[in-house]
């Protein structure tokens, strides 16, 4: 090995795997997981920050806050497209070093400017776009890790990497409301309770007043990011066997199932990451303005969605290993359709009495997206049209396109809530997409006689 490169890699050879491969693969997975965890954390950072900005002294409209939530979801997937091919071009080690190091840019910049309530919205939009660095990392991470493990371990390995990586969304949404009340560094800001009325923030007379430090929600992630950066630099590996010129990687676009699985994975991961990005602000706008709504409602519960979805993802991969990915995808897709329709019964509340039902059904939506994420990724690992060299780029590409859900769902919810005060119209549109997706699934992977039947 030189500079982390490994010349011989044969994970399908049982003796090689037990003697050499397993230890190296697990080492790289152990570093890849926190790297991806931090990437998701930075990518979805805005979903946790925006719900407190106006109360801390900023003056942004509902539309502007939704745009801050959505813009990382536009730049992240765009960067993912490049990340899809990086491990095969420059190696997994260097890819991770660059990916993790890039996270420090939006973290440090936002830490500085968020302490000044006169900072313009345009500056935050630029930082939000840079937070997309976190969204780009997933494609290269999954592509790289898939190369280290044999086919029989793909479901579990990819499920652990993605599932524990996805938990970064829950981490930032859970920790942020707790840590902004702690003065780690810098001056405090005055938090004043309020609510949105016709899209404008109105401070509640006699409402909650306390000191907050929004910058604390950024500072605590800078040191862990630097540590993981060093771990990637000194301990990760690159596989010479899977090094492919870009023109050879482009061959994946001539494969029919690249496009089919891109569609199906958009149903899965696109839904998960889009709902995760939109969930806190949706709770705040649908329920936070009620007279009996408690302060901090959104971030008190929003983290549960991506948490359950992330925990379920490895289980989805395991079930797919046992029952086939296509069958698990079908059942989970039906569950997502039913829960997406059911939640609309509780999006026009008159009191907090309906909130438990709203929350419970929305969490079921996250559960089904978790199953879908695990099962569809496992399908890519076993589809015969993909060989061991193209599988990584296909994984990266499909995840890149699916990640646009982090932009599409917040923007669709923005339009629906601005026009009807509820996300129902958007959810109905997504249900139509899910139905079409299941028809495509049946035709290519569940219809007897199809070339990839039983994937």
Buried (B, 14 or more C-beta within 10 A) or exposed (E): EEEBBBEEBBBEBEEBBEEBBBEBBEBBBEBBBBBBBBBBBBBBBBBBBBBBBBBBBBEBBBBBBBBBBBBBBBBBBBBBBBBBBBBBBBBBBBBBBBBBBBBBBBBBBBBEBBBEBEBEBEBBBBBBBBBBBBBBBBBBBBBBBBBBBBEBBBBBBBBBBBBBBBBBBBBBBBBBBEBBEEEEEBEBBEBBBBBBEEEEBEEEEEBEEEEBBBBBBBBBBEEEBBEBBEBBBEEBBBBBBBBBEEEEBEEBEEBEBBBBBBBBBBBBBBBBBBBBBBBBBBBBBBBBBBEEBEBBBBBBBBBBBBBBBBBBBBBBBBBBBEEBBBBBBBBBBBBBBBBBBBBBEBBEBEEBEBBEBBBBBBBBBBBBBBBBBBBBBBBBBBBEBBEBBBBBBBBBBBBBBBBBBBBBBBBBBBBBBBEEBBBBBBBEEBBEBBEEBBEBBEEBBBEEEBEBEEB
